Amino acid sequence: MVTAGDYERCVFRGLTRYHHILDPRTGYPARSGLIAATVLASESLAADILSTALLVLGLEAGIALLGAAAPVRAVLVTSDLRVHLSRDLRDRYRRAPGLPRERYF
């Protein structure tokens, strides 16, 4: 299991937060709407690559990529704190009070 997120390694310049995961299309920190992507896979290298790619791609393109990848499970968190989970994780997730309802893909 590996998580990529934009919330730990970052720097503020004024009111703007810049994180360490760069979008190769722009050369700037990814602004995909995802703030965290956790991937559970049989190999940690695959999970690491996928979690970073998901954070760059965003929710919709990320879900499409997961559909094409080898069997993996994922938890994706958007900037509005919505949690999106692989359907097979339904029985393993408990929502914290006050968070929006989770969604499954």
MARLOVO-955028 format. One record per atom (N, C-alpha, C, O): x, y, z; chain; atom name; residue in one letter; residue number from 1. Coordinates in pm, 1 decimal, decimal comma. Layout:
BEGIN
        xx        yy        zz  chain  atom  res    n
         X         Y         Z      A    CA    A  NUM
...
***
This chain:
BEGIN
        xx        yy        zz  chain  atom  res    n
      84,7    -116,8       0,0      A     N    M    1
       0,0       0,0       0,0      A    CA    M    1
      89,6     123,7       0,0      A     C    M    1
     184,1     134,1      78,2      A     O    M    1
      57,7     216,1     -88,9      A     N    V    2
     133,9     340,5    -100,5      A    CA    V    2
      35,7     456,3    -117,2      A     C    V    2
     -64,6     444,6    -187,6      A     O    V    2
      66,1     568,2     -51,5      A     N    T    3
     -14,9     688,8     -64,7      A    CA    T    3
      69,9     801,5    -121,5      A     C    T    3
     182,3     825,0     -77,3      A     O    T    3
      14,1     870,7    -220,1      A     N    A    4
      72,6     995,4    -269,5      A    CA    A    4
     -22,8    1106,2    -227,5      A     C    A    4
    -144,2    1094,3    -244,1      A     O    A    4
      32,5    1213,6    -173,3      A     N    G    5
     -52,1    1324,7    -130,4      A    CA    G    5
      19,5    1456,4    -148,6      A     C    G    5
     142,2    1462,1    -157,9      A     O    G    5
     -59,7    1562,7    -153,5      A     N    D    6
      -1,5    1695,2    -175,4      A    CA    D    6
       5,6    1778,1     -47,6      A     C    D    6
      27,4    1899,1     -53,9      A     O    D    6
     -12,3    1716,1      66,2      A     N    Y    7
     -32,2    1789,0     191,5      A    CA    Y    7
      87,5    1787,9     286,0      A     C    Y    7
      86,2    1863,1     383,5      A     O    Y    7
     189,2    1708,2     263,1      A     N    E    8
     302,1    1700,9     356,8      A    CA    E    8
     423,1    1779,6     308,3      A     C    E    8
     477,6    1861,9     381,7      A     O    E    8
     463,9    1754,9     187,8      A     N    R    9
     582,4    1822,7     133,7      A    CA    R    9
     535,6    1939,8      48,8      A     C    R    9
     503,5    1925,0     -69,2      A     O    R    9
     532,8    2055,0     111,2      A     N    C   10
     485,2    2171,6      38,9      A    CA    C   10
     548,3    2296,9      97,0      A     C    C   10
     607,9    2295,1     204,7      A     O    C   10
     533,6    2405,3      22,6      A     N    V   11
     583,9    2534,9      65,7      A    CA    V   11
     477,7    2639,1      30,3      A     C    V   11
     407,5    2626,1     -70,0      A     O    V   11
     467,2    2740,2     112,3      A     N    F   12
     373,9    2849,3      85,3      A    CA    F   12
     449,6    2969,9      33,9      A     C    F   12
     553,7    3007,4      87,7      A     O    F   12
     396,2    3029,6     -70,3      A     N    R   13
     442,8    3158,4    -120,4      A    CA    R   13
     320,1    3248,5    -117,1      A     C    R   13
     232,0    3239,0    -202,6      A     O    R   13
     315,8    3335,2     -18,1      A     N    G   14
     194,6    3413,7       2,5      A    CA    G   14
      84,1    3319,7      47,2      A     C    G   14
     101,8    3243,4     142,2      A     O    G   14
     -28,7    3324,6     -19,8      A     N    L   15
    -141,3    3237,2      14,4      A    CA    L   15
    -146,2    3111,8     -72,6      A     C    L   15
    -237,6    3030,4     -59,1      A     O    L   15
     -48,9    3096,0    -161,4      A     N    T   16
     -48,3    2981,3    -252,1      A    CA    T   16
      41,7    2871,5    -197,1      A     C    T   16
     154,9    2896,4    -155,7      A     O    T   16
     -11,4    2748,8    -197,7      A     N    R   17
      64,8    2632,4    -151,4      A    CA    R   17
     113,8    2556,1    -273,7      A     C    R   17
      35,3    2523,4    -362,6      A     O    R   17
     242,7    2527,9    -278,0      A     N    Y   18
     303,9    2450,3    -385,0      A    CA    Y   18
     354,4    2319,5    -326,4      A     C    Y   18
     427,1    2319,7    -227,1      A     O    Y   18
     316,3    2207,7    -387,1      A     N    H   19
     360,1    2077,8    -336,6      A    CA    H   19
     460,5    2014,6    -432,3      A     C    H   19
     494,7    2072,4    -535,4      A     O    H   19
     506,8    1896,3    -397,1      A     N    H   20
     621,2    1834,0    -464,7      A    CA    H   20
     585,6    1742,4    -580,9      A     C    H   20
     676,1    1693,1    -648,2      A     O    H   20
     459,1    1717,7    -606,9      A     N    I   21
     422,8    1625,9    -716,0      A    CA    I   21
     392,9    1708,6    -840,4      A     C    I   21
     291,9    1778,5    -848,3      A     O    I   21
     483,0    1698,6    -936,6      A     N    L   22
     472,9    1781,9   -1055,6      A    CA    L   22
     396,3    1713,6   -1167,4      A     C    L   22
     407,5    1592,7   -1188,2      A     O    L   22
     319,0    1792,4   -1238,0      A     N    D   23
     249,0    1745,6   -1356,6      A    CA    D   23
     346,3    1758,4   -1473,0      A     C    D   23
     386,4    1870,1   -1505,7      A     O    D   23
     385,7    1649,1   -1536,5      A     N    P   24
     485,5    1657,4   -1644,5      A    CA    P   24
     436,3    1735,1   -1765,4      A     C    P   24
     516,7    1777,7   -1848,4      A     O    P   24
     305,1    1754,1   -1776,4      A     N    R   25
     251,0    1830,6   -1889,8      A    CA    R   25
     275,2    1980,2   -1873,8      A     C    R   25
     283,8    2053,0   -1972,7      A     O    R   25
     286,3    2026,2   -1748,6      A     N    T   26
     300,8    2170,3   -1724,1      A    CA    T   26
     432,3    2206,4   -1655,7      A     C    T   26
     479,6    2319,4   -1668,2      A     O    T   26
     491,2    2111,8   -1584,0      A     N    G   27
     610,7    2139,8   -1506,3      A    CA    G   27
     580,1    2202,6   -1371,4      A     C    G   27
     671,4    2233,2   -1294,8      A     O    G   27
     453,1    2222,0   -1342,1      A     N    Y   28
     409,3    2281,9   -1215,6      A    CA    Y   28
     345,0    2176,1   -1127,0      A     C    Y   28
     310,4    2068,1   -1174,7      A     O    Y   28
     328,8    2206,0    -998,8      A     N    P   29
     259,7    2110,7    -911,0      A    CA    P   29
     121,5    2074,5    -967,3      A     C    P   29
      48,3    2160,4   -1016,4      A     O    P   29
      88,4    1946,3    -958,8      A     N    A   30
     -38,6    1896,6   -1012,0      A    CA    A   30
    -155,3    1965,3    -942,4      A     C    A   30
    -154,2    1983,5    -820,7      A     O    A   30
    -255,0    2002,8   -1019,8      A     N    R   31
    -377,3    2064,1    -969,3      A    CA    R   31
    -495,8    1987,8   -1027,8      A     C    R   31
    -575,2    2042,8   -1104,2      A     O    R   31
    -506,2    1862,2    -991,3      A     N    S   32
    -606,1    1773,9   -1051,9      A    CA    S   32
    -736,2    1766,4    -974,1      A     C    S   32
    -834,0    1709,2   -1022,3      A     O    S   32
    -738,6    1823,6    -854,0      A     N    G   33
    -856,7    1810,0    -769,6      A    CA    G   33
    -842,6    1698,9    -667,9      A     C    G   33
    -921,8    1691,1    -574,0      A     O    G   33
    -742,4    1611,8    -684,7      A     N    L   34
    -715,0    1508,9    -584,4      A    CA    L   34
    -609,0    1560,6    -488,3      A     C    L   34
    -513,5    1626,6    -529,3      A     O    L   34
    -626,7    1530,1    -359,5      A     N    I   35
    -524,1    1566,7    -261,4      A    CA    I   35
    -452,5    1443,7    -207,2      A     C    I   35
    -346,5    1455,5    -145,7      A     O    I   35
    -510,4    1324,6    -229,9      A     N    A   36
    -445,6    1200,6    -185,3      A    CA    A   36
    -494,8    1084,3    -269,9      A     C    A   36
    -610,8    1079,2    -310,8      A     O    A   36
    -404,4     992,1    -294,8      A     N    A   37
    -437,7     869,2    -366,9      A    CA    A   37
    -361,7     755,0    -300,8      A     C    A   37
    -238,7     755,0    -296,5      A     O    A   37
    -435,7     658,6    -249,9      A     N    T   38
    -376,2     540,2    -189,0      A    CA    T   38
    -406,4     421,7    -278,5      A     C    T   38
    -520,3     403,0    -321,3      A     O    T   38
    -305,3     341,9    -306,8      A     N    V   39
    -321,0     225,0    -392,8      A    CA    V   39
    -272,0     101,9    -318,6      A     C    V   39
    -163,7     101,9    -260,0      A     O    V   39
    -352,8      -2,6    -321,9      A     N    L   40
    -315,9    -132,9    -267,0      A    CA    L   40
    -292,4    -225,4    -384,9      A     C    L   40
    -383,6    -252,1    -463,2      A     O    L   40
    -170,3    -273,9    -397,0      A     N    A   41
    -133,9    -360,6    -508,7      A    CA    A   41
     -42,0    -471,0    -457,5      A     C    A   41
       6,4    -465,1    -344,5      A     O    A   41
     -18,8    -570,1    -540,2      A     N    S   42
      66,4    -681,9    -498,4      A    CA    S   42
     214,2    -641,9    -490,5      A     C    S   42
     292,2    -707,1    -421,2      A     O    S   42
     252,7    -535,6    -560,7      A     N    E   43
     391,4    -488,4    -557,6      A    CA    E   43
     393,1    -340,6    -521,5      A     C    E   43
     316,2    -261,8    -576,3      A     O    E   43
     481,1    -303,3    -429,1      A     N    S   44
     484,7    -164,2    -382,9      A    CA    S   44
     528,1     -67,5    -492,7      A     C    S   44
     481,7      46,5    -495,5      A     O    S   44
     615,6    -110,3    -582,7      A     N    L   45
     658,0     -21,7    -691,4      A    CA    L   45
     538,7      14,8    -779,7      A     C    L   45
     522,3     130,8    -817,3      A     O    L   45
     456,4     -83,1    -812,3      A     N    A   46
     336,4     -56,7    -892,7      A    CA    A   46
     243,0      37,7    -818,6      A     C    A   46
     186,6     128,9    -878,9      A     O    A   46
     226,0      16,7    -688,2      A     N    A   47
     139,4     103,3    -608,0      A    CA    A   47
     194,3     246,0    -603,8      A     C    A   47
     117,4     341,9    -609,3      A     O    A   47
     326,3     260,7    -594,3      A     N    D   48
     388,2     392,8    -590,6      A    CA    D   48
     366,8     466,5    -722,3      A     C    D   48
     328,1     583,4    -723,3      A     O    D   48
     391,8     398,9    -831,3      A     N    I   49
     374,7     460,2    -963,9      A    CA    I   49
     229,1     500,1    -984,7      A     C    I   49
     200,7     611,8   -1028,0      A     O    I   49
     137,9     410,0    -954,2      A     N    L   50
      -4,5     438,8    -974,1      A    CA    L   50
     -54,2     551,3    -885,0      A     C    L   50
    -129,2     637,2    -931,3      A     O    L   50
     -14,3     553,1    -758,0      A     N    S   51
     -64,2     657,5    -668,5      A    CA    S   51
     -19,9     796,4    -715,3      A     C    S   51
     -97,9     891,4    -708,7      A     O    S   51
     103,4     808,8    -761,9      A     N    T   52
     150,8     937,7    -812,3      A    CA    T   52
      78,6     974,6    -941,6      A     C    T   52
      37,9    1089,4    -959,3      A     O    T   52
      62,6     878,3   -1031,5      A     N    A   53
      -8,2     904,3   -1157,4      A    CA    A   53
    -152,2     947,6   -1131,0      A     C    A   53
    -202,9    1038,4   -1196,9      A     O    A   53
    -217,5     883,3   -1035,7      A     N    L   54
    -355,5     919,5   -1002,6      A    CA    L   54
    -364,2    1062,9    -953,5      A     C    L   54
    -455,0    1136,6    -992,0      A     O    L   54
    -270,3    1103,0    -868,9      A     N    L   55
    -271,6    1238,7    -815,7      A    CA    L   55
    -254,7    1341,8    -927,5      A     C    L   55
    -311,3    1450,9    -920,3      A     O    L   55
    -178,4    1308,3   -1028,6      A     N    V   56
    -158,6    1399,6   -1141,4      A    CA    V   56
    -280,1    1399,0   -1233,5      A     C    V   56
    -321,7    1504,7   -1280,9      A     O    V   56
    -337,4    1282,4   -1259,4      A     N    L   57
    -447,2    1270,3   -1355,3      A    CA    L   57
    -579,8    1325,0   -1305,3      A     C    L   57
    -656,2    1382,5   -1382,9      A     O    L   57
    -608,0    1307,9   -1177,1      A     N    G   58
    -737,6    1350,2   -1125,1      A    CA    G   58
    -835,3    1234,8   -1117,3      A     C    G   58
    -803,8    1122,2   -1156,0      A     O    G   58
    -953,6    1263,6   -1067,1      A     N    L   59
   -1051,8    1160,1   -1034,4      A    CA    L   59
   -1097,4    1079,0   -1156,1      A     C    L   59
   -1079,0     957,3   -1158,7      A     O    L   59
   -1155,1    1142,8   -1254,4      A     N    E   60
   -1214,1    1069,5   -1367,6      A    CA    E   60
   -1108,7     993,7   -1448,4      A     C    E   60
   -1124,8     874,6   -1475,1      A     O    E   60
   -1002,2    1061,7   -1486,9      A     N    A   61
    -896,3     994,7   -1564,1      A    CA    A   61
    -827,2     889,3   -1478,5      A     C    A   61
    -785,4     785,4   -1529,5      A     O    A   61
    -815,3     915,4   -1349,5      A     N    G   62
    -754,6     818,2   -1258,1      A    CA    G   62
    -835,9     691,3   -1246,9      A     C    G   62
    -780,6     581,3   -1248,0      A     O    G   62
    -967,7     705,8   -1235,9      A     N    I   63
   -1055,1     588,3   -1229,4      A    CA    I   63
   -1045,1     508,5   -1359,2      A     C    I   63
   -1044,9     385,4   -1356,5      A     O    I   63
   -1036,9     577,3   -1471,5      A     N    A   64
   -1020,4     507,9   -1600,4      A    CA    A   64
    -888,9     431,4   -1603,7      A     C    A   64
    -884,4     318,1   -1651,5      A     O    A   64
    -781,9     492,1   -1553,4      A     N    L   65
    -652,4     424,1   -1548,2      A    CA    L   65
    -660,7     300,8   -1459,1      A     C    L   65
    -608,0     195,2   -1494,2      A     O    L   65
    -726,0     313,5   -1344,9      A     N    L   66
    -739,2     198,0   -1255,3      A    CA    L   66
    -815,1      84,1   -1322,1      A     C    L   66
    -784,6     -32,9   -1298,8      A     O    L   66
    -912,3     116,9   -1403,9      A     N    G   67
    -987,8      14,0   -1475,8      A    CA    G   67
    -901,7     -62,7   -1574,1      A     C    G   67
    -929,4    -178,8   -1604,4      A     O    G   67
    -797,0       1,9   -1624,2      A     N    A   68
    -707,9     -62,3   -1721,3      A    CA    A   68
    -588,9    -130,0   -1654,5      A     C    A   68
    -518,6    -208,4   -1718,4      A     O    A   68
    -565,5    -100,7   -1526,7      A     N    A   69
    -449,8    -155,8   -1455,2      A    CA    A   69
    -479,8    -297,0   -1405,8      A     C    A   69
    -594,8    -340,7   -1402,2      A     O    A   69
    -374,5    -366,0   -1368,5      A     N    A   70
    -390,4    -498,1   -1306,4      A    CA    A   70
    -478,3    -482,1   -1182,6      A     C    A   70
    -495,5    -370,1   -1134,3      A     O    A   70
    -533,1    -589,0   -1131,1      A     N    P   71
    -623,3    -575,7   -1015,3      A    CA    P   71
    -556,5    -503,2    -898,2      A     C    P   71
    -462,7    -553,4    -836,2      A     O    P   71
    -607,7    -384,9    -871,0      A     N    V   72
    -560,8    -305,0    -758,3      A    CA    V   72
    -682,4    -242,8    -690,3      A     C    V   72
    -790,3    -234,2    -748,9      A     O    V   72
    -663,4    -200,3    -567,1      A     N    R   73
    -766,7    -127,5    -493,9      A    CA    R   73
    -714,8      13,1    -470,9      A     C    R   73
    -594,0      35,5    -463,7      A     O    R   73
    -807,0     107,9    -459,3      A     N    A   74
    -762,9     245,9    -440,9      A    CA    A   74
    -860,4     325,0    -355,0      A     C    A   74
    -980,1     296,8    -349,2      A     O    A   74
    -803,7     425,5    -288,5      A     N    V   75
    -880,4     525,5    -213,8      A    CA    V   75
    -834,2     660,7    -265,2      A     C    V   75
    -715,7     693,3    -257,3      A     O    V   75
    -926,9     739,5    -317,6      A     N    L   76
    -895,5     870,5    -373,4      A    CA    L   76
    -969,5     976,6    -293,1      A     C    L   76
   -1088,6     962,0    -265,4      A     O    L   76
    -899,8    1082,7    -256,0      A     N    V   77
    -960,8    1190,4    -178,7      A    CA    V   77
    -949,8    1319,9    -258,8      A     C    V   77
    -840,7    1360,1    -299,3      A     O    V   77
   -1064,6    1384,6    -280,9      A     N    T   78
   -1067,7    1509,2    -355,8      A    CA    T   78
   -1051,4    1627,9    -262,2      A     C    T   78
   -1061,7    1614,1    -140,3      A     O    T   78
   -1025,9    1744,2    -320,0      A     N    S   79
   -1000,0    1864,0    -240,0      A    CA    S   79
   -1119,8    1906,4    -155,6      A     C    S   79
   -1103,0    1981,5     -59,5      A     O    S   79
   -1240,8    1860,1    -189,1      A     N    D   80
   -1357,7    1888,4    -104,7      A    CA    D   80
   -1377,3    1780,7       2,5      A     C    D   80
   -1482,5    1773,4      66,2      A     O    D   80
   -1273,9    1697,0      21,4      A     N    L   81
   -1268,1    1589,7     122,1      A    CA    L   81
   -1365,0    1474,8      96,0      A     C    L   81
   -1400,4    1401,1     188,0      A     O    L   81
   -1407,6    1459,7     -28,0      A     N    R   82
   -1487,9    1342,4     -63,5      A    CA    R   82
   -1394,7    1223,4     -84,2      A     C    R   82
   -1289,6    1234,7    -147,3      A     O    R   82
   -1435,4    1110,2     -30,1      A     N    V   83
   -1356,7     988,1     -40,6      A    CA    V   83
   -1421,1     898,8    -146,3      A     C    V   83
   -1541,1     871,8    -141,8      A     O    V   83
   -1340,1     853,6    -240,9      A     N    H   84
   -1383,8     764,6    -348,4      A    CA    H   84
   -1304,7     635,6    -333,3      A     C    H   84
   -1181,7     637,2    -329,3      A     O    H   84
   -1376,7     522,7    -324,8      A     N    L   85
   -1311,8     394,6    -297,0      A    CA    L   85
   -1346,7     290,1    -400,9      A     C    L   85
   -1454,6     291,9    -460,3      A     O    L   85
   -1252,5     198,5    -421,6      A     N    S   86
   -1283,1      79,8    -500,9      A    CA    S   86
   -1397,9       6,2    -431,9      A     C    S   86
   -1403,1       0,1    -309,0      A     O    S   86
   -1488,9     -49,1    -510,0      A     N    R   87
   -1606,6    -116,2    -452,5      A    CA    R   87
   -1570,4    -226,2    -352,9      A     C    R   87
   -1642,4    -247,2    -255,2      A     O    R   87
   -1460,8    -295,7    -376,3      A     N    D   88
   -1425,2    -406,0    -287,0      A    CA    D   88
   -1371,3    -358,7    -151,8      A     C    D   88
   -1338,9    -440,8     -66,0      A     O    D   88
   -1361,7    -227,9    -132,4      A     N    L   89
   -1321,3    -174,2      -1,9      A    CA    L   89
   -1441,1    -126,5      80,3      A     C    L   89
   -1423,7     -72,7     189,7      A     O    L   89
   -1560,9    -145,7      28,8      A     N    R   90
   -1683,9     -97,5      92,8      A    CA    R   90
   -1693,3    -140,4     238,8      A     C    R   90
   -1728,5     -58,7     323,8      A     O    R   90
   -1663,2    -264,7     269,9      A     N    D   91
   -1677,4    -314,7     406,8      A    CA    D   91
   -1559,7    -279,7     497,4      A     C    D   91
   -1560,8    -313,5     615,8      A     O    D   91
   -1459,5    -213,3     443,9      A     N    R   92
   -1339,6    -182,7     522,2      A    CA    R   92
   -1324,8     -34,0     553,9      A     C    R   92
   -1225,6       6,8     614,4      A     O    R   92
   -1421,0      45,8     514,0      A     N    Y   93
   -1411,0     190,7     532,0      A    CA    Y   93
   -1516,6     239,3     630,7      A     C    Y   93
   -1632,8     199,4     624,0      A     O    Y   93
   -1474,5     324,9     721,3      A     N    R   94
   -1567,3     390,4     813,7      A    CA    R   94
   -1545,2     540,0     805,5      A     C    R   94
   -1435,0     589,8     828,4      A     O    R   94
   -1650,7     609,9     772,9      A     N    R   95
   -1643,6     754,4     755,1      A    CA    R   95
   -1633,9     824,9     889,7      A     C    R   95
   -1706,8     791,5     983,1      A     O    R   95
   -1545,1     921,1     899,5      A     N    A   96
   -1533,7    1002,9    1020,2      A    CA    A   96
   -1652,7    1098,5    1026,4      A     C    A   96
   -1700,2    1145,0     922,8      A     O    A   96
   -1700,1    1127,4    1144,5      A     N    P   97
   -1813,1    1220,7    1158,1      A    CA    P   97
   -1781,7    1355,2    1091,8      A     C    P   97
   -1671,5    1408,6    1104,9      A     O    P   97
   -1880,2    1407,7    1021,2      A     N    G   98
   -1865,1    1538,8     957,6      A    CA    G   98
   -1812,1    1535,8     815,8      A     C    G   98
   -1817,9    1637,0     746,0      A     O    G   98
   -1760,2    1421,4     771,0      A     N    L   99
   -1710,6    1413,1     633,0      A    CA    L   99
   -1824,9    1381,3     538,7      A     C    L   99
   -1922,7    1317,9     578,3      A     O    L   99
   -1813,0    1425,9     411,8      A     N    P  100
   -1915,1    1391,2     313,2      A    CA    P  100
   -1922,4    1240,2     292,1      A     C    P  100
   -1826,6    1168,0     319,8      A     O    P  100
   -2035,1    1194,2     243,8      A     N    R  101
   -2056,1    1052,1     218,4      A    CA    R  101
   -1957,3    1001,5     112,7      A     C    R  101
   -1929,1    1070,9      15,1      A     O    R  101
   -1906,4     882,9     132,6      A     N    E  102
   -1811,6     823,6      39,1      A    CA    E  102
   -1881,4     780,4     -89,5      A     C    E  102
   -2002,9     761,0     -92,9      A     O    E  102
   -1802,4     765,9    -194,2      A     N    R  103
   -1852,0     717,8    -323,9      A    CA    R  103
   -1765,1     601,0    -366,8      A     C    R  103
   -1648,4     591,8    -328,6      A     O    R  103
   -1822,1     512,3    -445,8      A     N    Y  104
   -1751,2     391,7    -489,0      A    CA    Y  104
   -1741,7     387,3    -640,4      A     C    Y  104
   -1828,8     437,0    -711,7      A     O    Y  104
   -1633,1     326,2    -687,9      A     N    F  105
   -1614,4     307,8    -832,7      A    CA    F  105
   -1574,3     166,7    -861,7      A     C    F  105
   -1553,8     130,9    -977,7      A     O    F  105
***
